[in-house]
Structure formats: structure tokens, C-alpha cells
Amino acid sequence: MCAGRTMEGAGCVTWWGFSPALDLLSSGGSQEGDVNVLLIGSGDPRHILKTVAHLGDTDTLHIWVIENSLEVVARQLLLLYLTLVPQESMGPQEKTETFLELFGNSKIRSQTEQTLRCVASQLSLSVTDTLTGPTNPCLDTTHLRFKDRDELDRIFKQWVHPPPPPLSMSKVWDNRVRQHLGTRYDSRLGCFDWDLNMQLHQKGCGVIAKHQYVAWRERGVAFEMREALYEATNHSLLSLRVFNHRGGRVVVQGYWGDIVSSPYLAFGIETENEALLKTQNGQHMKTAQDISYHNVQELLKAVSSRGCVPACAQQGGTIRGAQAFEHGKNSTSLFTITALCIVFILCCFVALLSLNGVSVTFLPVESLSRLPEKPKYSYLFNTIYCSASMVHQLGPSLKQIAAPNAVLVVELAEYLLDLSKEQVMGFSKKVDDIAQEAGFTPYEGKKRNAFSTFMLENNV
């Protein structure tokens, strides 16, 4: 572990998870029929995509999402929106590249920036126009409080028209690296090499290539799939953080997410295509970027194959596209006429796919403790997933919202590189204690380093 503040490298905002994508319906034995899944702090839609991709044709899946910040909710909506764009509007290659750029890059191409602004305009309209129900079953924000929707609207509008003065993502990222490494900043390349070779590679992440990992640690750019300029700020990765300063409180906008473990963990270290994991002379022939691209493209295709565009949505899509165009035009003077035309074309693609038997509902931030008090959630969830950053919110009342024989999957601290081996083991022990206190017992099936799985035998 390099010298640095404990857990400062992981940040205080979970922009991506610290574990690979998981099919949650097969984690503790097969689950079929009408299934309810609760995601607590997953940080990104990786588990949603993989679970939907493996869902049976006749099964129905309702996913409920709780995050610890509205900035993360906004990002979830952004990535899900891209997932639901029909192939006729955005081809598989373009969608995959755009998804990965927005997912894991601090800096993006200008074309991707235009897409971000367009989608943000659409999402701004959708979160403030929920009186007639959700605009799409997989983008359901109707359970959020009005003040939460107003805050989401503010976030999306800042993506469309960032407030002056413009924030330099390069400086923001470098400040985080300096803060984390302290006196070791001048020898940071050696520190990056240590974290990669002595930690990530030792933990089975050998596909993460040195040149790509170092580029991400230096600049925050994980996915460079084209010979293009990645210079535009990815505003979806900026958020606010409150600091105590001279007896007062100061709000600072910046990048407050992970700068150590990398976004490669979500989609780039495991794959069902074994050819991508081949080695030659002890070296992997493919990189985590290659695997991420393949996995995301396959997941997006699988999800899209389950969807269709409702006929009634197409006309409304054109109207909303024009509204979003006007919204973007009036809120910024940075667009050229050409860029506005591109935005208008993209904004007309709001007749999103409706996934057969699938819905995603976002619940209020930090609402987990209140779910047991509401009868509608009593013994509802067949599978509950909790991230490492939200484990502290689990408690005995969890069994009141868990269905009989429910499965609990908890992300461990395996890939939190600022922790020592003893701390990682201690965290795992704490997870076991919390789960057993809530009435769950360890699952006897296949075990994975990044997760602990438990089962609830009854709900007495």
C-alpha cells in the first residue's frame, strides 16, 4: 500500500463499483418468475445490465435502487438512458464507446460531450414531468421526493450548461493525486506501478495493462478507443463536497471519486469469452479496456434484444426532442450551429426501448432505514445487494423487507487498495457478523473474492 491517507484514494463518491458485474439472480441459486431486487449503493448499472441480460424470457424483474447521493443517481439515469437508446438511433460501436467514456473517463471527446448535454436535457425534462407516471419503466424517479427531483434537475442542467468559471478537470484530478500521495507525489509512477503489480495483479487483475492504468492514474482517462482528442470535461463526474474551513463550511466542486482502484474492475477483469483471457509468454494478449469494450457491447446488445419502442412514444419523442433542443439552445452560447443540429438529431431519439418485464425504480437517498416501516416493502425483496460503501446501513431490520429464502450479496473490500490485508479481512468478518445478526446464513455455493453471499432461511 502506497503512503497516502487511508481510503482517500477511494473517494467519498462511488462513481463505479469496486467489483465485477454480477448476475444477481444466479448468485445464490437460480431465481425465476416475478423477482424483486434491491440495490444498495451499487454506484453504477453494471449489475442491472448483467442481470437483465441473463433474465429468462418469461420472467419479470423489478429493480429498486438506493444510492447515497443524488449525483450518483443522476449518473445511473444517464447510463441507463444510453442503454435504452434504440440501435437505429445509435449503433452498437458508438453506444459502447460513448457508454465507456462517460462511465470511466474524466475527459471525453467533443462528440461524447454533445451526447451528454443532449441526454441531460432529456433527463431534466423527465424528472420534472412525472405527474403522469415515469417516462420509461427503467427510469422511474416518481418515488423520489420533490426536492430530490429538483436537485436532479439542477445537476442535469449543470451538465448542459456548466457554471462559470470553467473547471479544469486536469487540475482537479492532479489535486486529488497530490493530496492522496503527499510527499510521494514526485515518485508517483513508482507508486502507480506498485499498486498495479503488487496489488491488482496479485488479486487476479492481470489483464489491466500498465500503460492504460498509469494513464488513468495520471489523467483520469481509462478508455481511449479511438485516435481522437479526449479534451472535453466529463461533467457527470463532478460533484460537490463540503469542507470545514476556519470554523465555517465551504462547498467545493471537484472530482471526489476513486483515483486508485480504477473503473476497469466493473467490466474489464472478468468475461465469459475465454479467448480474451489468453496469455502468451506470461503476458495477457488483451487488456482490461478490450475486455470492457467486449463485455459492455454484449450486455447492451442482450438488453436491447429484450426491448421494443412503444408506438405511442415515437411522436412524443420528437416533441420532447424539440423541447430539449430549445432547452440547450437557450441555456448555453457554446454550441455552434453544427453542434446544435447534432444535438437536435440526438434529442429526437427519446423514444427509448421499453424492456419486456423489466423496471428500475429509484428510491430516496438514504431511505433504507425507513423501508421496514412501509407495508409495501414488507418481505418484498428476493435479492438484496449492498456495496462496501453502504454496509454500515445494514441491520437486523433487513429481514423485515427480505422475502422468504432471500439472497443477500455484499461487496467486500478486496479491491480497495488503500486498505491493508488485515483491514480487508476485518471488513469481511464485520460483514459476516452484520448478515448473521439480520438472520442470514453463509451461502454454501461457489464463493467469490469480491463478494460474500448469504441466504435467509425463513422470515419468522
Buried (B, 14 or more C-beta within 10 A) or exposed (E): BBEBEEBBBBBEBBBBBBBBBBBBBBBBEEBEEEBBBBBBBBBBBBBBBBBBBBBBEEBBBBBBBBBBBBBBBBBBBBBBBBBBBBBEBBEBEBBBBBBBBBBBBBBBBEBBBBBBBBBBBBBBBBBBEBEEEBBBBBBBBBBBEEEBBBBBBEBBBBBBBBEEEEBEBBEBBBEBBEBBBEEBBEEBEEBBBEBBEEBBBEBEBBBBBEEBBBBBBBBBBBBBBEEEEBEBBBBBBBBEBEEEEEEEEEEEBBBBBBBBBBBBBBBBBBBEEEEBBEEEEEEBEBBBBBBBBBBBBBBBBBBBEBBEBBEEBEEEBBEBBEBBBEBBBEBBEEBEEEBBEBBBEBBBBBBBBBBBBBBBBBBBBEBBEEBBEEEEBBBBBBBBBBBBBBBEBBEEBBBBBBBEBBBBBBBBBBBBBBBEEEBBEEBBEBBBEBBEEBBBEEBEEEEBEBBBBBBBEEBE
